[in-house]
Every structure is written in structure tokens, then in C-alpha cells.
Amino acid sequence: MQSSWGKNIVYSLFGESHGTTIGITIHHLPAGIRLNLEAIQNELNRRRPGGSTYTTARQEKDQFEIVSGYFKGYTTGAPLTAMTRNTDQRSRDYAEIRFKMRPSHADYAANVKYKGYNDYRGGGHFSGRLTAPIVFAGAIAKQLLEKKGIKIAAHITQIGNVRGKRTFCLPHDGNQSLHSIHHDPQGRNFAQVARSEDALDAIKTKAFPVLDASLVEKMKHEIEKAKAEGDSVGGGIEVIALDVPAGIGEPFFNSVESTLAHLFYSIPAVKAVAFGSGFGIASMRGSEANDELYYDAGKVKNYTNHNGGVTGGITNAMSVIARLHFKPTPSIGKDQRMVDIESKENIVDHIEGRHDPCIIPRAVPVVEAMMAIGLLELYMDYRWSERWCADGS
């Protein structure tokens, strides 16, 4: 089972949902980097369940422990391994499902691929539980990118049938516009909100990071209604990277979009990814979709950003913007048709256990983490020799 990714920095996930630990090993981190451990824990706290109506009842503190590659406050250059202990497993909920292949889960595909030896409890290695170490790695990637002035943020655009207002927006700052983008009540697009330090800090502390606060109660009601009916809902998240320099990425097979999409689709439940104006650009004419250029204080900028900050597979100094759409959580309390591969019978059954009626609020830091991991890899291809350490070496 291969769960590794990367070239300049290599990430290797390990663990299962109901195993003793989950974690990640990060290879090739430069030596001498001082990490903000509190900031890393804050990112994990954003992802972990809060014990509310809107998340799973499973309670995991998600406190990480770095067991190698970090000494006296700095990275050593050796592989950095971090572990998080699972403390609230309830494996008995899965005692009778070994041979029951649940719809829209990885059960059947994994059973075939691994000849029945895969850990099926809580989804095993396929579980969203494994996004915790991804957030850990992404928090480190964020800290490295921030040294280069690149910041990343995400917000919820949709939960079930509740979605933010979308309008055609001409640029307010001459640089950060996006066709059909979500706005807050003040008419600002997400790029403008993200450029405000106060707004960016505020949105990251929200349980429901939504630009339009009037939608929060509607979104909560959408989740509550699905949960009361033993069901679940999906949704959407928009993520942005600010101040990415032009020239990052390669054409075709190593483009910015193909690299980031690879990582975004690695997040469990992601079923659609779009950059810039995304699906909407197909209905535009070229005269509308083209991002026209102009000089501003000697710098080349675009009036609009329909291409999401990427042209020819390469960043063009506009904000890199993507939207991800997630399917509803497949673990629901309703009776569903499935198969028993031991008796080879068609059956109708329901799933026991503690499950999120909606994963969207907890997925926001995961999306940010994947954006950071991907951009860091691309940035290192672009400027590998740049200095990262605290002492400038």
C-alpha cells in the first residue's frame, strides 16, 4: 500500500482509523528550520471534531508528537516523523461488517485489491482520519511558504443546497477579481477578504468559515435536518493562495493545476476540482474569459482572474484560486442496499458508528494543507536554492 507523495519533499502517511496511531514522515525538510508548534496544533484543532451536532461524536484530541527529525527547536535534516494517538476508537461498531460492502465506501475495492487483508474498521487506511497528519504536514508547508510571503486560506461556499451569493465582479483593487465568485455582505471577493489580516485571522477561528455570516444558520439547519433523517450532506470549499510569484510550474504534465488537482483529489470525498472560473468559463466567450493585462507601478497585472492565477500551467502572479466539491458522507443511518461477499447475497442494512453528517467544516484546513504542500513542492522546483533556515543559511 503506497501512501507517499513528493519529490523535493516526500510525505509518507501511516496508520489506520482504529489503529493505535496515525502519522506522517516528511523526508528532505531543510535543516535548521524553527517550527511554530503552537500554530501547527491550532491547525489540527481546526480539523478535529468539536463534539457538536454537526460533527462526529468521536472525540480525538489530535495532539501530535514529533519523534524524529526535530532537535532543540529546529529541524535536523533527518526525516521528520510525527504521530497522533487514536484514543477514542469504538471498533465494536464494525465487528459485523467485515463481509458487508457498504455503498460509496472503499470496502469492496480495497477487499479486492488487498485480498481481504485490509483493516476495514472505520475505513482503515482509507479513512478521513488520515487527514490529521496531512494537516500537520500542511501546517509546516504553510510556515515555509509564509517565509516567502505566500499565504493560504479557504472558506465554505456551499453545504447541501445552501450556497453563497455569486455575482459577476469587476476588479475593486485592479488585481484580485474572479468571475462568479462568492462575496461577503460588503461586496468583497475572497481575495480581498484574505488580504485583510484581521479578516483572515477571524475566518480561521470560525467553526463555519463562511464569508456571508447570514448563511451560517441556514447551513447548520441543512446539516441538522440531514442528521435527523439519518442522512448526510456534501458541499464546497474555495481555497486561495495570495502573493504567489509568476513563473512557478511547468507546462503539460507538471502544471500547477495538475499538481494541485492530484493532491486535492487525494482528499477523501472530493469529486470535483475547478480553478478560476472553473465550469463557468465554458459558457463564456474569449472576449469575456480573457484576463486582460496592464502595468501597475512597473508590475504586470491582470484586470480579472478567470484562469485562477495559472496560464500555460504556470503561475502568472495572480492569486491561485480553486474550488473543491465534496460528496455527502457515505456513512449514514438509513437502510441501504449492499452485498455480503461471504454469503454472496444481496442485503439491506444500515451502518452503525459515529459519523459526520457533513465533513465540510472540518475539511477546510485539509484543503489549505494540500494547497500548501503542492505549492511548496512547485516553489522548490522554481527556486530550490533559496534559503529557508532561521539563520539565513
N, C-alpha and C positions, 0 to 999 in steps of 0.2 A: 504494500500500500504506500504510494508515494504522495506525500503531502508537503512538498518543498517547492519553492519558487525563488527566482532571482539569479543574477549573475554577479553584479558588483557587491551586493549584499544578499546573502542567501538566507531564507527563512524556512525553518522546518517545524511543522506542528506535530504535537504528540498528545496522546490521551484520548479518553472516551467520556461520554456524558456521565456514566455511572461508575467510572473507574476511580482510583484513589486521587489522581492528579491529572491536570491538563497543563499544557505549557508550550513553549516555543524556544528553539535555539536559533540565534542570529549569528551568522558567520560573516567575517570580514568587516565588522564595525571598526572604524579607525580607533587607534589607541589614544588615550588622553582626553576623552570627551566626558565632561561633567554632566550627569543627568539630573534633571529635576524630578526626583522620585515622587514628590507630593503631586506634581502635575500629572504624572503617569497614573497614580492611584485615582485622581479625580476623573480621568478619562474612563477608567474601569468602573467607577461608581456611576457614571452616566449610563453605562451599558447594563449593569446588573439589575435584576428585578427589584422593584421597590415595595413589593407586598401589597400593592393596591389592586383595585378591581380590574385594572387594565393590563396587568401582567400576571405571569405565573406565580403560584403560591410558593414555589420552591425558593428557599432563602439561602443564597450563597453570598458571602462577604466579598469574594473575589479579591482578597488581599494577596499580592504577589510576593514571591521570594526569589531573589536573584541568587543562583547557586554557583555561577561561574562567570568569568569574563568581566568582573567589576570589583575593583580593589581600592580602598581608601578614597572613595568618591569619584573614581574615574574608570572608564573602560580600559581594559588591558590590551586589547587587540586579539585576545583569545576568544573563541566562541562564547557568546553571552547566552546563558540559559536561564529562563525564568519559569517558575512553576506556580500554579494555583491549586490548592487542595479542594476537592469536592467534599463538602461536609453535610449536604442535605439530600443525598440520594434516597430514592424510595423504589428500589428495584423490584419489589414485590408487585408493583403495578404492571410489570412487564413479564411476569412469570409465565403467563399463559399465552403469550403472543409469539412465541418462537417460530411457530409454523403459520401464523396468520399474517398474510401480507397486506399491510394497511395501504389504502389508496393514497396516492400522491406522496408517499414516503419512499425512502431508498431501500426499503426492506427487500423487495423482490430482486431488484437489480444487484444489490450487494450480496444477497444469498447466492445468486448465480455466479457472480464474479469471484467470490471468496469461498465457494463450495460449502456454504453453510457455517463457516467458522467465524464469521464476523460477529462482533458484540452488538446485539440488537437492542439492548436496554437503552431506552431514551434516545434511540437513533445512533448510539455508539459514537464512532468517529465522524459520522455524518451530521451530528447534532449541531444546532446553533450554539450550544455550549462552547464549542471550539472557537467562537468569535471573540471570547475573552482574551486569549493570548494574541489574537490578531490586533485587538485594540491596544494591548501592551506594546507590540511592535510598532504600531502606527503612532503611538504617543512619542516614541523615540524618534521616528522619522519626522514627525512634526517639529520636534525640537531642533533637529538638524536643519530642516528647511527654513525655520524661523531665523536661523543664523544668517541665511541668505535673503531674508526679507520676504519670504513666501509664507502666506497664511492661508489656512483652510478652514472652512465652516460649512455646515449643512443645516437644512431645515425641512420640516414636513410640508409637503404640498398637497397631500391627499390621504384620507383614511376612509375606506369604503366609498360611499357616494358623496362624501363631503370633500370638496376641494376649494382651494383658494381662487380668488378672482384673477382672471387672466386678461390682460389688455395689450394692445399694441403700444409700445413705449418708444418714443423718440428720446435720444440721449439727454439727460439732465446735466451731466458733467463732461459731455463731449467724448466719453470713453467707455462707459460701463452700461450700455443698453443691451437689451435682449428682446427679440420679438416674442410676444405671447408669454411673458414672464410673470411670475407671481409677485404681487405687490403688498406692502403693508398699507394700513389706512391712510398714511401720509403720502401715498403715491410713489414711494421709493421702491426701486427694484432691489433684489437681494444683494447685488454687487455694492450698491450704495449703503445698504444697511451694514454689510460686512465690513465696510471701510471705516465705520464708526466703532472705535474701541469699546465704548460703553455699550452700544447695541450688540456688538459681537459677544462681549462677556455676558450680557443679560440673556441672550438667546441660548447660550451654552449651559445656563443654570436652570432652564425651564424643563419641567417634566414633559411638556409638549412644546418643543421649539417650533412655533408657527409664527409667521410674520403678522398675520391678522389675528389678534387675540380674540376677536369676536367668534372665531371658528372653533376655539378650544372646546367649549361646552358641547357644540354640535358633534365634534369628533368623539368626545368622550361618550356621548349618548349613542353614537353609532357602534362603539365597542361594547357598551353595556347591553345594548339590545341584542347584538350577536351572541354575547356570552350567555344571556338569559335564555336564549333559544338553543344553547349547546353548540353554537356555531362560531365562526371567526371571520375576520375581515382583513383585507390587504391594504395597500396604499402606495404612496410615492414619496420620494425624498429627492431634493435638489442639493447638489454639492458644488462648491466654488473654491478655486484656488486663486488668490489675489497676488499680483505683482510677480507673476512667472515671466522670466525674461524670454525674449524671442530667440529662436534657434534651437530649442530643445526638441529631440525626437528625430526620427528618420522616416523617409518615405516608405510606403507599402508595408512590409512585414513587421517593422518596428516603429510604427507610427504611434503618436501619443494616444490616439483613440483606441488602437488595437491593444496597446499595452494596458491602458486603464480598463478597457472593457473586459479583458481577460481577468483582471482582479475583481472587478465589480461582479462579474458572473460567478466568481468563486464564492460569493456570499450566499449562504443558503436562502432560497426562496426568491432570489432576483430573477425575473423573467423578461425584463426589457430594459435596455440602456439607450439613452439618446443624448447626443451632445448638441449644445447650442439650441437652435430652434427645433432640432430633432425631427419628429414625424411631420411637424407643421411646415417644414421647409419644402416638402414635396408638393405642396399646393401653391407655392409662391412662384412668381416669375423671377428671372435672373435680375431684373432691374430692382426688384424688391429685396431679394435674398442677398445680393452682393453687399459686402461690408466696405463701403467707400472709405478712402484714406484721406488724411490731412496731416499737416505738420502742426505741432503744438510745442513751442519753446525748443525747437530743434529735434523733437522726437516724433516719429511716425505713429499715428494712432488711427483707429477706425471709428466712424460715426456710429456704427451698430456692431453687434456681435452675434450674428445669426450662426456663425460657424463655431461658436463656443471656444474661441481662443486658439483654434487649431486650423491651419490651412496647409495642404500638401503633407499632412501628417506631422507638421512641425509647429511649435508654439509661435504665435505672432505678437506677443506682448499684451494681448488682451487677456482678461480673466478666463481661465479654463473652467467651463461650466458643463455639468452633466446632470441628467435626471434619471433616476432608477425607479422601477416599478416592481413591487413585491406581490407575490401571490398570497392569498389568505393562509394562515397557519393550517397545515393539513391535519393536525391532531385536534379533533372536535368530538363532542359528546354525543352526536347523533348516530343512530344506526346507519351503517353503510355496507354496501356490497363489497366483499373481498373474497380471497381464496385461502383455503387451508392446504398447504403444499404437502403436509403429511398424509392427510386422508384423501387429498386431491378432490376436494369438494368445493362447490360454491357456497358461501356462507354469508349471513348478515350479522354484523356485530358492531359494537361501539368500542371506543378506546378509553381505557382508564388512565388516570395520571393527572399531573398538574401541568397545564399548558397555557401559553399566552393566547388570549383571544385575538390579540393583534401585536405583532412584533415591531411595528413601525417606530414607535418612540424609542425603543431600545436599539434599533438598527442605525440610528443617526450617527453615533460615534464610530460604528463599524464602517459605515460608508466613508466618513472622514479618514479613518485609518487606512483604508485601501487606497484612497486618493493620495495620501501622504507616502505610502510605501511605493506606489507606482511612480510618482513624481520624483522621489528621491533617487530611484534607480535610473530614471531618464536623465536627471540632473547630473548624476555621477558619470554617465556616458558623455555628457556635454562638457563637464568641467571636472574631471576626475582628480586633477592635481590640486584643486583648491584646498585651502586649509580649513580644518574643522575643529581643531583642539582648542582648549581653553587658553593655552599659552601661545596660540597662533602658529604652532608648528605643523 
